[in-house]
Amino acid sequence: MEIGKRLPGLDGLRAIFCVGIVLFHVNGAFGSVFSGWLGPVYAYGGYFGNYLFFLVSGLLAALHYKERFLEGDFRIRSFLKKRFLRLYPLYFLSNLCAVLVPGTARTLPKTIATFLLLPPAGASTSPYNLPSWFLSVLMVCCVLYGLTGTLSRFRPRLYLPLCGCFALCGMLFMRLSLSIPFLSQSCGEGYLNFFLGAFLAEAFLRPSPDARLLTAVSCAVFGASVLGICLFGFEGMPVDARWVMTLICLSLVCLALCAAPLVRFLGFAPFRALGSCSFSVFLWHVPLARWYLFLERRLGLVITDQRPNLLLYLALLLELSALSRRFLEKPAERYASLLRPLFAAGVLSVFALLIANGVGDTFTVSLLGLCLCAVGLFRRSAQVDLGTLVPFLLYCLVGMLSAFNIYRSTAAGYYVSMQLVFPVICLFMATLEPERLRFLKRFCLLVAGAMAAVSVGQFVFLAVLWGKAGRLGGVLTNPNAMGIFCVSAWFALAHCLAEREECESHLSSFLPHLEPIFLCALAMTLSMGSFAAMSAGIFLVFLKKRKETSGQEAFSLLCRTLARASLGIGTGLLLYLAAARTNVPASCLAPFLYALVLTACWKKFLLFLEARPKAAVLIALGGFFVAAAVVLSRPSSLDTFTERLEMMRNGLGYLFRYPILGVGPGQWRFHNLYGDEKYFNTWYIHNALIHVGAELGMTALALLLLCAIRVFQKQTEPWAKAGIAAFFVHNLLDTAFFHTGIMALLVTTLSEPRARDRKLGNRTVKLLFGGFALIFLYNMYYCMGT
């Protein structure tokens, strides 16, 4: 048999059994619909699917690598490296998505076992994405097979006895049902079927295998197994049903390779297409189901008939799996050496944005920080600005001391324990090469744009179907937080677009289309503090350009910037007013469609502004009417501003009463509640500096202010400098500094190592990442104890 990259019969078999695994796991979530004729699949689809995939994995490993091992052309290190880079990225992403589902029970043993790819030994150490235990065991099988191939290189006769030994060990572990990693029942199932697949490969590695004999034997085994099931049923069979499942899967794999009629049937194009992305289907079906059900509950959707619900879920799963295959699996196969740092830098840092539901939680942030530290331990050097890093680390240390003073634990400070991830992100970015750092920034902006787009889509969905429309909080759940998130992303986007001439890429071509999305979402938040911060940043860009160029060029840039902002914000404001201030919320569909067209044509609009400077001036003047409309849409903004001034005055009183360590993180609210002054019913003073001074003391306030000044002075690029200034201005009126996702976006996209920064060596980098990792482990342990 000629061995190619894809075997159509196996692809078709993968497709069929992959569907069985999906239905086996999600049938309860969708009410076990179609149970009349899918009953056997619901009951046994997962068992058959796992056995078959172990068999196919062992078969393909032997077909592709046995001869290379025996001839000495391949080493165990290369084999395991190839397998790990093929399996782990998607395994990690699916488990991370599963652990971030709200309401997920998290424990330290489960977390460590999951992300270290350890085989499960019971429910306490099984992965968060439960079906992915398969990959944990499969990786152990690959290690054992690599050892087998390495030893057989010196004595080829050892190959089959070693495979047989491991298969027998698998049978033994299946019978003993031990709750020990590497020796549990699930491990035994994997060892047995994987090495049976390696045995089966021997029949096809011969120069001229007898296809008729193999077909006849396979049909006989399959027929006898099915007959036994029909006579006794699975539960009443005189032998263990797991052996029968193995025999059925073994015979089907053999038939899919040598029975011509079955090969033609399984080679049907839809089967092959689904089989080629079966790995993604397998890993995404449970996380998608959990998020699907969570969003269904969150949006208040009540669907009585689960049949269309299941079909919609399956359609979404197929689309997600196809995208995963196209943009994750294939690049991982072709550019594995490049994806290791990109996966770590891009995915891990970007997921710091996805935790921004509110201000985040200590466990999730510590988990992400721990993952960054784990990858950072493999980096050898870093270009770090110690003038920024050291003050912020000292600020975190003072915050932990303040938390310990009140709670007798450094992890109890809530935002204090979460903010430790920011220096880790900075340190990790400082270890990346310039090209990968630029890629990371652009990828983060794409994720931020997706979050803004989802928020706008959610607003329109609720307005049209349920008639519910209010200020846009989106994925951050708070309009003010969403506002400064969009402002920070807008300035970071402008900074990246200014760098395009230095770094052109396919990813950069999508960036201009994100601008109207950020501006529309910003308008729908009606966040006055965010608009004030944006105005301050734009004015700073104008002053910076005025110093570097002529006044005419600076004025032209200002007009183009205001024109872009006016059109984007005006569109978002129309969308909000149509949904929230009319008796027909569905009328927001018209401005929503216009916003979609505007997003698609945004590049042409930018070219128009360049070519028609007078038109840019006219559109910019229209921005005054947009600003007036925004102010009139928030008649309560003056009262809100007055209340915040009172809040700041209240917070200033604690600076001198508790100057050393403050009242303690999270304690100002209780002091305000039981004090004699006005109660504000909020956890944070709406001035980040005053809040830090009141809760953590004057020392923390001074260190934080020093760090902010240093960051502002160090940045020379006008748009990045403006973004930092806008964020600082907003924090004089609000609390964006305590939102983990917003700070993660700012740190990732607007900070950049400089050539004059201090270079840290291999030992120092590993020591820093190791120290941070220990703190994150302690924080996770504390969270699970409470």
N, C-alpha and C positions, 0 to 999 in steps of 0.2 A: 504494500500500500504506500502511495506517495503521501508524505506528510507535509502539509502546507500550513500556513498561518491560521486559516479558519477551516474547520471541518463542518460542512453544512448540516450533516446529520446531528452532530453534537449541539450546534447552535439551535436547531429546532427542538431538540430534547430539553435544552436549557430553558427555552421559552415556555414550554408546556409546564415543566415542573416549577419554574419560577412563579408562574401564576398560581399554582397550587400552594406555594409557600405564602404568598401574599394573602390569599383567601383564608388560609389556616390561621394567620395572625390577626386579621382585621375583622373576621366575621362577627365577633361579639360586639365590636364597636358600632357596627351597622345593623344590629338586630338579627343577624344570621338569616338575611333575606335569601331567597332562592334555595332554601335548605332542602326542599323536596328533591331536587336533582343534583345539588352540590353537597349533600350530606357527607358522602365519603371523603370529598376533598377537604371539607371543614374539619373532619375528624383525623385524617391521616396525611394531608398534603404536606405539612411541615416535615414529618419524619421521612417521607419518600424524597422530598426535595433535598434535605440535608445529606442523606445517604448518596443520592445521585451526584451531587456537586462534589462531595469528597472523592467519589470514584473517578469522576471526570478530571479532577485536579491531579490525582495520582497518575492517571493514564497519560495526561498531557506532559506532566513532569518527566515521566519515563521516556515518552516518545521523543521529546525535544532535547533532553539533557543526559540520558544514560550514556550514549556513545561518546559524548563530549567529555564526560567525567572519566570514562574508561581510557580514553585516548590521552588524557592529561591536558586537554585544551581548555578546561574549565575548572575553576576552583570554587570551593564552598563559599568563600567570601563574596565572590561575584554573584553566585547563585542567590545567596540570602539577600544581598544588597538589591538585586533586581526584583526579588519577590517583595521585599519590604517596601520599596518605593512604589511598587504596583498596588499594594494592598493598603498601606497605612494612611495616606492622605485622605482618601474617601472614608475609611474607617473612623479617623479622627473627626472629620467634619460631621458625619452622621451622629456620632455620640455627643459631640458638642451641641448640635441642634436638639438632641433629645434631652440633655441635661438642662438646657435653657428653657424648656417648656415650663411655664408657671405651675407650681404644685408638685413638681418632681421631688421625690424623697431622695436626699443626698446623704451619703455616708463617706467617711474617709477611706475605709477599706475598698468600697466599691469604686470610688474615684481613682485611687491609686492603681487598682487592678485593671480598670478600664483603659486608662490612658497609657499604661505601660504594656498593654496588649497581653496581659496575663490570662491564661485559660481560667474559666470560672470553676469554683468549688462550692456551688450552691448559690442561693439567691443573693446572699450578702456581698458576693464578689462578681456577680454577673454584670455584663456591660449595661449601660443606661439604654442603649439601643439593643434590646435583648437579642435579636437574631444574629447580631455581629459576634456572638461567642464563637460562631463558626470560623471567623477569620483568626481568632486567637488560637484555636486548636489547629487550624490549617497552617499557621506560621510555625508551630511546633513540629507538625508533620514535615514541613519543608526543611527544618533544621535536621530532623532525623534522616530525611532522604539525602540531604547534603553530606551528612556523615557517612551514610551508606555508599554514596558515589565516591567519596574521598578514599575510604578504606578499600573499595573494590578496585581502585586504580592500581593498587599494589598486588592484590589477589582477586582477579575477576570472578573466581568461583564463589567468593563470599557474597556476591550481590543478591542472588535469590534467597540463600539462607537468612541473610539479614532482613530482607523484606518480609519473609515468612515469620521471623521472630517478632518483628514489630506488629504484624497482623495478629499473631497469637496473643501478644501482650494486650492489644486492643480488646480482644474477646474476653480476656481475663478481667480487665478493668470494667467492662460492661456488666459482667456478672457480679463483681464485688460491690459496685455502686459506692465507691469511696468519695468522701467530701474533702478531697485534697487536690490542690492545683496540679495539673499535669497527669493526675491519676484518677480523675473523676470519671463518671459514666460517659459524659459527653466527650471527654478526651478519648475514651476507649472506642466510641463510635467512629470518631475521626481517624484514629490510627488504623483500625480494621479496614474501613472502606478505602482510605487513601492507598494503603499498600496492596489491597486487592486490585485496585486500579493499576498499580505498577506491575502486578503479576499479569493482568490482562494485556498490558502493552507488549508483553513478550510474544504474544501470538501475532501481533502486527509488525514487530520489528524483524521478523524473518523475511528473507528475500522474496518468497512467494507464498504468502499465507493462503490456506485453503478456505476461501470464502463460503463455499457450500457447506463444508463441515462445521464451520463456526456458526453459520446460520441455523443449521439443523440442531446443533447442541443448544444454542440459545433459545430456539423456539421450544425445545423439549423442556428446558428448565423453566421458562416463563409459563408454559402450559401447565406443568405440574404444580407450580406455585399458585397459580390462579385457581386451579382445581381444588387444592387444599383449602384455600380461603373460602371458596363456594361451599365446600362440604362442612367445614368446622367453624368458619368465621375467625377473625383475628384473635378474639379472646379465648376461643375454645380449641385452638390448634394444639396438637401434641408436642410441638416444638416451640421454642421462643419465637414470637412473631418478628422480632428484629432480624433474625437470620433470614426469614422469608422475604422481608423487605430488601435486604441486601442482595439476595439471589435475583429478585425481580429487577432491581436497578442494574445489576451486573449484566443480566441478559439483554435488557433494553439498550444499554450502552453498546454492547457487542452488535446488536441488530442495527443500531443507528450508524454503524461504521461499515457493515458488510452486507446487509440486506438491501439490494438495489431499490425495490419498490418503496421500502420505508425511508430510505435515504432521499428519494425524490419527493416523497410527501413532506418530510421534515425540512427539506431544502426550499420549501415554499417561501417566497420573499418576505411576507409579514413575519413568519416564524423566525427567519434568519435575522431580520431587523431587531425583533424583540430579544432574541437570544444574544445578539452582540452587545446589548446594553443590560443584560440580566444582572450583572454585578451591581450596577447602579440601582436597578429596581430592588434588588435584595436589600441593599443598605439604606435606601430612602423610604421604604414603604411604611415602617413603623413611626419614624420621626414625623413624616408627613401626616400620617393619620392622627397623631397626637396634636400637632399644630392645627390641623383641619378642625378637629372637634373643639379645641380650645377657642379658636376664632369664631366658630359657630355659636358657642355659648357666650363669648364676649360681645358679639354683635346682636345677641338676642334673637337669633333665628331659630324657629321651631318648625322642624320638618317632620311631619307625621309618617310619610311614606319614605322608607329608607332605600328603596330600590333606585330611584334617580340619584339619591345622595351617594350611594356606593358607586354608581356608574360615573358620576362627576369626579369622585375621588380617584377612581382608576384612570380616568382621562388625565387628570392633573399629575398623577404618578408617572404615566407614560411620558408626558411632556417634560417633567422634571428630570426623568432618567435619560431622555434623549439629550437634553442640555448638559447634564452631568457627563455623559459619555463624550459629547463633543468638546466641552471646554475644560474637563478635569481629567478624565481617563486617558484620552488620546494625547494631550500634552504631557501627561505624566509618563506615558510609554516612550515618547519621542525625546523629551528633554528632561529626563529624570535628574540629571546632575544639576540643571538650572533650577528645577522646581523645589529642591530642598530648602534653600534659603528663601525663595519667593513664597513658598507655602507658609513657612514659619513667620516671615515678616508680614506678608499681605494678609493671610487669613486670620492669624492670631490677633494682629493689631486691629483689623477691621471688625472682628467680632466684639472688640471692646465697645464699638458703637452700637451693636445690636443689643447690648444689655441695658441700654439707656431707657428703660421703662421706668419713669420716675428718676430717682437718683441712683438706681442700681441696688445691689445687695452685696454684703461682704463676702459671702461664700463664692458667688459667681466671679466677682472681680479677682478674688484671691486665686481661684482656679485658673483664670486667664493669665494672671501674673506668674503663676507657677509654670504654666506651659511656656511662656516667654523665657523664663529663667532656664528651663530644661533645654531649650534650643540655644539660648545664649551661652550655655556652658561649652558649646562646641565652637564658639567664635574665638579668635585668637588675639584680636586687638580692637581698640575703640578710639575714636577721635572725639573727645569729650570736652565741653566747656565747664570746667570746674567752678567758675564764677557763678554759674547758674545751678549746677547740680548740688554743690555742697550746701548753699543756703537752703535749698528745698529739702535736702535730707535732714538738715538740722531742724527745719520747721516740722517735718514729720516726727522727728525724735521728741521735740517739745510736745507735740500733740499726743504722742503715746504716753509721755510722762503725765500729762494732764488727765488722760483717760485712766491710767493706773491709779492716780491720786483719788479718783472718784469711784471707779468700778473695781479696782484691784486687778485689772487686766488691761493690757495694751491693745487688745483686739476689740474692746467694747466701745470704742469711740466712734463707731459707725463711719462717718465720712473720713475720719482720721485713718482708719484701717484701710479704706478703699483708695485714698489718695496716694498710697505708697506705690501704686501701679504706674503713676506718671513718670517718676524717675527711671523705672524699669523700661518703659517704652522709649524714653529718651536714650538710655544707655544702649538698648537693643538697636535703635536706628543708627546710633553712632558706630555700630559694628558693620554696617552695610556699605557696599560699594555705591558710588554716586548713581549709576544706572539703575540699580535695584531700588535705591531710595526714591528716585523719581517715579519708578513704576508703582511703588507702594503708595505714594501720595496720590497718584492718579486713580489707583484702584480704590482707595479710601473715599475719594470724591464720588466715584461711581456708586459706591454703597450708600453714601450720604444722599446722593440724588435719588436712589431707589427708595430710601426711607421717606424723603419728602414727597415723592410721587405716590407712594402707598398711602401716605397721610391725606393727600388731596383726594385720591380715589375713594378712601374711606368716607371722607366728608360728603362727597357727591352721592355715594351709595346710600348713606343714611338719610340724606336730604330727599332723595328721589323716592326711595321705598318706604321710609318711615316718617318723613316730614320732620326729622330732627336735625337742627342746624345751629351751631354756636361757634364761638371762637375756636380756631383750629388748634387742637393739642396734639393730634396725630400719635405717632408711636412714642413720643415723649410724655404724652398724657397731660401736658401743661402748656398753655399757649405762650407764656413768657419764655419758657425753656425752648420751645419749638422755634420761637422768633429769633433768639440769639444763635441757635443752632444753624438756622438758614443764613443769618448774617455772616457767621464765621465761615461757613461753607462757601458763601459767595465771594468773600475776600480771598480765601484759599484758592478758589477756582480762577479768579483773576490773576493771582500770583502764578499759577501753573500755566495759564494761557500766555502770560508774558515770557515764560521760559520755553515756549514751543519751538522757537527757532533753534534752540540748542538741542532739543530732544524730540524729534518727530517720531511718532509711532501710530499704529492703528488705534491704540487706546486713546490717544490724544484727539483723534477725529471726533470722538463722541462728547468730549468735554464741553464745547460751546453750547450744545443743546441742553445742558443741565442748568444754565443760567436762568431761563424763564421759569423752570420748575422751582428753584429756590426762591425767586422773587414772588411768584404766585403764592407759595406756601407762607412766606413771610407776611404778605398782605393779609392773608386770612387769619393770622394770629391776632391782629390789631394790638400788637405789643408796642406800646409807646417807648419803653426803654430800649427795645431793639432798634426802632427807627432812629432814636436819638444817637445810639451807638453807631449805626450805619452812617448817619450824617457826619458824625465826628471823624470817622475813618475816611470818608470821601474828601472832606476838607483837608485832612492831613496829606492825602495823595496829591491834591492840588498844590499845597504849599511845597511839598517835596519836589514836584515837577517844576514848580515856578523857580526854584533855586537851581535846578539842573539844566533847564532849557529856557527858551524865551517865553514871555507872557502869553503870546498868541498860541503857542503849542500847548501850554498848560491849560488855557481857557478852552481850546478845542477838545482836549481830553476830558475836561470837566463836563462839557456839554454832551459829549458822547456817553459818558458814564451816567449822567442824569437822565438822558433819553432812554437808555436801556432800563434803568431802574423805574422810570415813570411808566413805560409800556408794560413791563412785567408786573409791577405792583398794581397798576391800574386794572389789569386783567384779573388778577387775583381778588381785588376789591369788588369788582363787578360780580364775580363768581360768588363771593360771600354775601353781598347784598341781595342778589337774586334768590339765594337759598334761605337767608335768615330774616330778611326785612320785607318779604312779599308774602302774599297769601297763597302763592303757588310755588313751593320749594322746588318742584321739578323744572321750573324755568331756568334753573342754574345749568341745565344741560347745554343751552346755547353758548354761554361764555366758556363752559368747560370744553366744548368742541373747538371753540376759537383758540383756547389755550393750547390744545393739542396741535392745531395747525401752526400756531405761533412757535411752538417748540420745534416742530419739524422744519420751519423756514427761518430759524433764528440766525443761521449763518448768512443768509441773504440780507437780513435786516442789518447785521453788522457791516456788511459790505456797502449797503445803502447809506449808513451813517458816515462811513469813510468817504464816500463819493459825494455826498450832499451835506456839507457842514452847516449850511443855513437851515436845512430841515432838522438837523440835530439840535440846533438852537431852539427852534419852535417846539419840538417835542419836549425838550428839557424844560421850557417855560410851562408846558402843561403839567409838569411835576408839581407846581405850586397848587394847582387845583386838586391833584391827587392827594397831596399832603393835607389840604383842608378837608377833603372828604374822609380821610382816615381819622382826623381829629374829631370831626362831627359824628363819626360812627362810634366813638367812645366818649360819650358825655360824662362818664364817671371817672375819667382819667385824672382830673384835677383833685377829686376827693381821694383817689388812690395815692397820688403823689403826696398829698398832705399827710395821710396816714403813715406813709413810709418815712417822712421826716420825723414824725413823732416816734416811730419805732427806732430810728437812728439815735434820737435824743435819749431814749430809754437805754439803748445799748451802751452809749458813751458813759453812762453812770457806773457801769461795771468795770470799765477799764482801770479806774484808780482804786476801786474797792478790792479787786482781785487782780493785781498787776502781774503776778509771777506766773501762775498756771491757769488763771481764769476760773470761771465757775465750773468748767468741765464740759467736754463735748456732749451736746444734746441736753444740757441742763438749763440753758437760758429760758426755754419755754416754761419750765417749772418755776423758776424764779419769777418770771413775769406773771404766771398764773396765781401764785400765792403772795405777790407783792401788792403794794397799794396803788400802783399806777394802772393805766389802761391795759387791758388784756387784748393781745393782738391775734391770738389763735393761729399761730404759725410756728414752725420749728426753727426758722431762720430769720435773723434780722436782714432786711433787704438792703444791705450794704455788706459785701463779703468781707471787707477789711475790718469793719466795726464788729461784725459777728465773730471773726477769728480772734480779735483782741478781747472780746467779752468772754468767749468760751475757752480760749487757749492761752490768753495772757499777752502782755505787751511784747514779750520776746518773740513769740510766734508771729505777731503782727509785723514787727520790724524785719524779721527774716523773710516773710512773704513779700513785703514791700521791696526789700532789697533784690529779691529774685525777679520780681516784675520789672523793676528798673533796668536790671542787667539784661533781661531778655529784650526789652524795648531798645536799649542802646546797641546791643549786638546786631540786631537785624538791620540790614541796609536796603533790602529790596522794598520799594515803596508800598506795594500791595500787601506784602506780608507784615510790614510795620503797621500799616493801617488796620489790618485785621486784629493784630495784638492790641492796638490802641482802642479799637471798637469793643473788644472783649473787656478791657479794663474799665472803660466808661460804663458799660452795661453792669458790671459788678459793683459800681458805686450806687446803683439803683435797684439791683436784683441779686439773685443767688446762683448764677450760672456756674460759678466756681465749684459748687458742690454737686453738680450733675456730672457723673462720671463719663457719660457718652460725649457730652459737649467738650469737656476737657481733653478727652482722648482724641477727638477730631482736631482740636486746636494743636495739641502736641505733635500729632502725626503729620499734619499738613503744613504747618507754619513754622516749624523749627527745622534747622538744618545744620549739621556739623560744618565747621569752618576749618580751613587749612591751618590756621594759627591756634586751634584748640589743642589741648593737652592730649598726647597719645598715651593710652594705657596699654601695658603689655599683657601677654597671655595669662600670667599668674594673677595679676590684679583683676582682670575681667572675670576670670572664673571665681575668684574670691567674692567679688561683688554680687554676681548672679547667685552664687551659693548662699550668701547671707540673706539676700532677698527671698530666695526659695524657702529657707527655714522659717522666716517670718510669715510667709503666705501659708505654709503648712500649719503653723500654730493658729493663724486666724481661722482656717478651715476647721481645725479641731475644736476651737472655741465655739464656732457657729453650730456645730453638730452637738456639742454638749449643752447648748442652750436652746 
